[in-house]
Amino acid sequence: MKTNLREVTSAPLLSEAQSEGFGGRNFGYILALLGTVFFSMKSIFVKLIYQPVDGMAMNGVEAITIMAMRLGFSAPIYVLIFWLALRRRKRQGLAPLQKRDMALAAILGLLGYYICAWLDIEGIKYITAQLERLLLFTYPIFVFIFGAMFFGKPLTKGTVLAVFIAYAGIGLIFLEGDIAVGLNVPLGSAMILLCAALFAFFQLFAKPMIGRLGSPVFTCCAMLGAGVMIAVHFTLENVVMGDVSEVLNLPPRIWMLGIALAFFSTLLPSFMVNLALSRVGPQATSAVGMVAPISTIMLAIYILGEPFAPIDGIGTLITLAGIGLYTYFDKRAISAPPSLSPATDK
């Protein structure tokens, strides 16, 4: 029996008791917010790694090397959590998870945590951290569009208006602000926008799979699946065709930043965002995630010394207003009683 995309995305995520036990949708919004802020720190860590200090050239570390450090330091934790999650299910007498679902989660991880990660880390070489985050978080637009086109997701007037307001602020910053500078803004921007579009598909497909596997197992499978491909890519580039000693002799500062990147911008936010997806869905998670440009702007100013003009502040306030409006409409839609309509089944 074939299953269409609408049926896939209508799969139940959590039981009502589970959702209420953890604070329901309100807790989901908090997780989405915290996960977004931690993920937004990634741009800062990567930019610090790319800085020309300790005798290294600007952008002297390859993107795949940063990805290998990121997943290398975090992979043992994912393996441990994966084992504990399966052991817990067995002790609770629950049915074993389908190997097919875990394999699909690993394959989906190649899209979200390998392809998208490489495009993002490589693209940020050419633009500022602030512009990278603003462009990357156009992905909620792609989530709304793809969700309506392929997944049967409704687009209400209120949510469309909220997204328009939020991205009007981002557009104002992009057009009139001081942050659209870099080594190659068109190339870097194109890579980040492609990353955003692909990540939207990742989030839409992740939602039903999180429902079947649970957030911890899904996250571990996706991250470890991406880790395998990252290891293959790193080996080919630095061992087979390169000199791995250059990587092993990187300055201690780079290794410390790699550890921070793995823990604060990979482990913690990956579980937070996937838990949020299971409670509020990809559209609400995407909308709350629009605070990421704001947090990145603040961090980039104070840590990286990037420019920031008054017009950037105005755009920031407009974006925050759009996020708040979307959250209001989303929660109102959830709490509203279902309307009665004539049956359409034949």
C-alpha positions as CSV (number, residue, x, y, z in Angstrom):
1,M,0.0,0.0,0.0
2,K,1.5,3.3,-1.0
3,T,1.6,6.3,1.4
4,N,1.4,9.8,0.1
5,L,3.2,12.8,1.6
6,R,0.1,14.1,3.4
7,E,-0.3,10.7,5.1
8,V,3.3,10.7,6.1
9,T,3.2,14.1,7.8
10,S,0.0,13.4,9.6
11,A,1.6,10.6,11.6
12,P,1.2,11.1,15.4
13,L,4.2,12.5,17.2
14,L,3.5,12.3,20.9
15,S,0.6,11.1,22.9
16,E,-1.4,13.8,24.6
17,A,-0.2,12.6,28.0
18,Q,3.4,12.8,26.9
19,S,3.0,16.3,25.6
20,E,1.2,17.6,28.6
21,G,3.7,15.9,30.9
22,F,6.5,18.0,29.6
23,G,4.7,21.2,29.3
24,G,3.1,20.7,25.9
25,R,3.5,23.4,23.3
26,N,4.9,26.0,25.7
27,F,7.8,23.8,26.5
28,G,8.2,23.2,22.8
29,Y,8.6,26.9,22.2
30,I,11.2,27.2,24.9
31,L,13.2,24.3,23.5
32,A,13.0,25.8,20.0
33,L,14.2,29.2,21.3
34,L,17.2,27.7,23.3
35,G,18.1,25.3,20.6
36,T,18.1,28.2,18.1
37,V,20.4,30.4,20.2
38,F,22.9,27.6,20.7
39,F,22.8,26.7,17.0
40,S,23.4,30.4,16.2
41,M,26.7,30.3,18.2
42,K,28.0,27.9,15.5
43,S,28.6,30.9,13.1
44,I,30.7,32.6,15.8
45,F,32.8,29.5,16.5
46,V,33.4,28.8,12.8
47,K,34.4,32.5,12.2
48,L,36.9,32.3,15.1
49,I,38.4,29.1,13.6
50,Y,38.8,30.9,10.3
51,Q,40.6,33.9,11.8
52,P,44.2,34.5,10.7
53,V,45.9,33.9,14.1
54,D,48.5,31.6,15.5
55,G,50.4,31.8,12.2
56,M,47.5,30.5,10.1
57,A,46.1,32.2,7.0
58,M,42.6,33.5,6.7
59,N,40.2,30.6,6.2
60,G,43.1,28.3,6.6
61,V,41.1,25.4,7.9
62,E,39.0,23.4,5.5
63,A,35.2,23.1,6.0
64,I,35.3,19.3,6.2
65,T,38.0,19.5,8.9
66,I,35.7,21.7,11.0
67,M,32.9,19.2,10.4
68,A,35.1,16.3,11.4
69,M,36.0,18.0,14.6
70,R,32.4,18.8,15.3
71,L,31.1,15.3,14.8
72,G,34.2,13.6,16.1
73,F,34.0,15.1,19.5
74,S,30.2,14.7,19.7
75,A,29.8,11.2,18.1
76,P,30.7,9.2,21.3
77,I,28.0,11.0,23.2
78,Y,25.4,10.2,20.4
79,V,26.4,6.5,20.5
80,L,26.0,6.5,24.3
81,I,22.6,8.2,24.1
82,F,21.5,5.9,21.3
83,W,22.4,2.8,23.4
84,L,20.7,4.1,26.5
85,A,17.5,4.9,24.5
86,L,17.3,1.4,23.1
87,R,18.0,-0.1,26.4
88,R,15.3,1.9,28.1
89,R,12.8,0.8,25.5
90,K,13.7,-2.8,26.1
91,R,13.4,-2.5,29.9
92,Q,10.0,-0.8,29.5
93,G,8.8,-3.8,27.4
94,L,8.2,-1.6,24.3
95,A,8.2,-3.0,20.8
96,P,11.7,-2.8,19.2
97,L,12.1,0.1,16.7
98,Q,12.1,-0.7,13.0
99,K,15.5,-1.0,11.6
100,R,14.1,0.5,8.4
101,D,13.1,3.7,10.2
102,M,16.5,4.0,11.9
103,A,18.2,3.6,8.5
104,L,16.0,6.2,6.9
105,A,16.8,8.6,9.8
106,A,20.5,8.0,9.1
107,I,20.0,8.8,5.4
108,L,18.0,11.9,6.3
109,G,20.9,12.9,8.4
110,L,23.1,13.1,5.3
111,L,20.9,15.9,4.1
112,G,20.5,17.8,7.3
113,Y,23.9,17.3,9.0
114,Y,26.3,16.6,6.1
115,I,25.2,18.4,2.9
116,C,23.6,21.4,4.7
117,A,26.5,21.6,7.2
118,W,29.1,21.7,4.4
119,L,27.3,24.3,2.4
120,D,26.9,26.5,5.6
121,I,30.4,26.2,6.9
122,E,32.0,26.6,3.4
123,G,29.7,29.5,2.5
124,I,30.4,31.5,5.7
125,K,34.0,31.9,4.5
126,Y,32.9,34.5,2.1
127,I,30.3,36.6,4.1
128,T,29.8,37.9,7.6
129,A,28.4,35.8,10.4
130,Q,25.4,38.1,10.6
131,L,24.6,37.8,6.9
132,E,25.1,34.1,7.0
133,R,22.5,33.7,9.8
134,L,20.0,36.0,8.2
135,L,20.2,34.1,4.9
136,L,20.2,30.7,6.5
137,F,17.0,31.5,8.4
138,T,15.1,32.1,5.3
139,Y,14.4,28.4,5.6
140,P,11.1,29.0,7.3
141,I,9.9,30.5,4.1
142,F,10.9,27.3,2.3
143,V,9.2,25.2,5.1
144,F,5.9,27.1,4.5
145,I,6.2,26.9,0.7
146,F,7.2,23.2,0.6
147,G,4.8,22.3,3.4
148,A,1.9,23.8,1.4
149,M,3.0,22.4,-2.0
150,F,3.9,18.8,-1.0
151,F,2.7,18.1,2.6
152,G,-0.8,19.6,2.7
153,K,0.0,22.1,5.4
154,P,-2.4,25.1,5.7
155,L,-1.2,28.6,5.2
156,T,-3.4,30.9,7.2
157,K,-3.6,34.6,6.6
158,G,-2.2,35.4,10.0
159,T,0.9,33.2,9.7
160,V,1.6,34.5,6.2
161,L,1.3,38.1,7.5
162,A,3.6,37.3,10.5
163,V,6.3,35.7,8.2
164,F,6.1,38.7,5.8
165,I,6.6,41.1,8.7
166,A,9.5,39.1,10.1
167,Y,11.3,38.8,6.8
168,A,10.6,42.5,5.9
169,G,12.9,43.2,8.9
170,I,15.5,40.8,7.6
171,G,15.2,42.3,4.1
172,L,15.7,45.8,5.5
173,I,18.9,44.7,7.2
174,F,20.1,43.0,4.1
175,L,19.4,45.9,1.8
176,E,20.3,48.9,4.0
177,G,22.5,47.6,6.8
178,D,26.3,47.4,7.0
179,I,26.6,43.6,7.1
180,A,26.4,42.6,3.5
181,V,30.2,42.5,3.0
182,G,32.8,39.8,2.6
183,L,35.3,38.0,0.3
184,N,32.6,36.9,-2.2
185,V,29.1,37.9,-1.1
186,P,27.3,36.4,-4.2
187,L,28.9,33.0,-3.9
188,G,28.6,32.8,-0.1
189,S,25.0,33.9,-0.2
190,A,24.1,31.4,-2.9
191,M,25.6,28.5,-0.9
192,I,23.7,29.6,2.3
193,L,20.4,29.9,0.5
194,L,20.8,26.5,-1.0
195,C,21.5,25.2,2.5
196,A,18.3,26.9,3.8
197,A,16.1,25.2,1.1
198,L,17.5,21.8,1.7
199,F,17.2,22.2,5.5
200,A,13.5,23.0,5.1
201,F,13.0,19.6,3.4
202,F,15.0,18.0,6.3
203,Q,12.7,19.5,8.9
204,L,9.5,18.5,7.1
205,F,10.6,14.9,6.7
206,A,12.0,14.8,10.2
207,K,8.7,15.4,11.9
208,P,7.0,12.1,11.3
209,M,10.2,10.2,11.8
210,I,10.7,11.7,15.2
211,G,7.2,10.5,16.0
212,R,8.0,6.9,15.1
213,L,11.5,6.8,16.6
214,G,11.4,9.4,19.4
215,S,13.6,12.5,19.4
216,P,16.8,10.9,21.0
217,V,16.9,7.9,18.7
218,F,16.2,10.0,15.6
219,T,18.8,12.6,16.5
220,C,21.4,10.0,17.1
221,C,20.7,8.1,13.9
222,A,20.7,11.3,11.9
223,M,23.9,12.6,13.4
224,L,25.7,9.2,13.2
225,G,24.6,8.7,9.6
226,A,26.0,12.1,8.7
227,G,29.2,11.3,10.7
228,V,29.9,8.3,8.6
229,M,29.8,10.4,5.4
230,I,31.9,13.1,7.0
231,A,34.5,10.6,8.0
232,V,34.6,9.3,4.4
233,H,34.9,12.8,3.0
234,F,37.6,13.8,5.6
235,T,39.6,10.6,4.9
236,L,39.6,11.2,1.1
237,E,40.5,14.8,1.4
238,N,43.1,14.7,4.2
239,V,44.5,11.1,4.2
240,V,44.2,9.8,0.6
241,M,44.7,13.0,-1.3
242,G,46.2,15.3,1.4
243,D,48.5,15.4,4.4
244,V,46.7,14.5,7.7
245,S,49.6,15.8,9.7
246,E,48.5,19.3,8.9
247,V,45.2,18.7,10.7
248,L,46.9,16.9,13.6
249,N,49.2,19.9,14.1
250,L,46.5,22.6,14.2
251,P,47.0,25.1,17.1
252,P,45.4,24.2,20.5
253,R,43.0,27.2,20.1
254,I,41.5,25.5,17.0
255,W,40.9,22.2,18.9
256,M,39.3,24.0,21.8
257,L,37.0,25.8,19.5
258,G,36.2,22.5,17.8
259,I,35.2,21.0,21.2
260,A,33.0,24.1,22.0
261,L,31.4,23.7,18.5
262,A,30.6,20.1,19.2
263,F,29.1,20.5,22.6
264,F,27.3,23.9,22.5
265,S,26.4,24.1,18.9
266,T,25.8,20.5,18.0
267,L,24.9,18.2,20.9
268,L,22.7,20.5,23.0
269,P,20.7,22.2,20.2
270,S,20.2,19.1,18.1
271,F,18.2,17.5,20.8
272,M,16.4,20.7,21.8
273,V,15.3,21.5,18.2
274,N,14.1,17.9,17.5
275,L,12.2,17.8,20.8
276,A,10.6,21.1,19.7
277,L,9.7,19.7,16.4
278,S,7.8,16.8,18.1
279,R,5.8,19.3,20.2
280,V,5.0,22.3,18.0
281,G,5.9,21.1,14.5
282,P,8.3,22.3,11.8
283,Q,6.4,25.6,11.0
284,A,6.3,26.9,14.6
285,T,9.9,25.7,15.2
286,S,11.0,27.5,12.1
287,A,9.2,30.7,13.1
288,V,10.7,30.7,16.6
289,G,14.0,30.0,15.0
290,M,14.0,33.5,13.4
291,V,15.5,34.8,16.7
292,A,18.8,33.2,15.5
293,P,19.8,36.2,13.4
294,I,19.2,38.4,16.4
295,S,21.4,36.4,18.7
296,T,24.1,36.0,16.0
297,I,24.1,39.8,15.4
298,M,24.7,40.4,19.1
299,L,27.5,37.8,19.3
300,A,29.1,38.9,16.1
301,I,29.3,42.5,17.3
302,Y,30.8,41.8,20.7
303,I,33.0,38.8,19.8
304,L,34.0,39.3,16.1
305,G,33.7,43.1,16.0
306,E,31.5,43.1,12.9
307,P,29.7,46.3,12.0
308,F,26.2,47.2,13.0
309,A,24.2,50.3,12.0
310,P,21.0,51.8,13.4
311,I,19.1,50.5,10.4
312,D,20.1,47.0,11.5
313,G,18.5,47.6,14.9
314,I,15.2,48.7,13.2
315,G,15.2,45.6,11.1
316,T,15.8,43.5,14.2
317,L,12.8,45.0,16.0
318,I,10.6,44.3,13.0
319,T,11.8,40.7,12.9
320,L,11.0,40.2,16.6
321,A,7.5,41.6,16.0
322,G,6.9,39.1,13.3
323,I,8.1,36.2,15.4
324,G,5.8,37.2,18.3
325,L,2.8,37.5,15.9
326,Y,3.4,34.1,14.4
327,T,3.6,32.5,17.8
328,Y,0.3,34.1,18.7
329,F,-1.5,32.9,15.6
330,D,0.0,29.4,15.9
331,K,-1.1,29.0,19.5
332,R,-4.6,30.4,18.8
333,A,-5.0,27.9,15.9
334,I,-4.1,25.0,18.2
335,S,-6.5,26.1,21.0
336,A,-9.4,26.9,18.7
337,P,-12.2,24.2,18.7
338,P,-12.4,22.3,15.4
339,S,-15.1,23.6,13.0
340,L,-17.8,21.3,11.8
341,S,-18.0,20.7,8.1
342,P,-19.8,18.3,5.8
343,A,-18.1,15.0,5.3
344,T,-16.2,14.7,2.1
345,D,-15.4,10.9,2.2
346,K,-17.1,8.9,-0.5
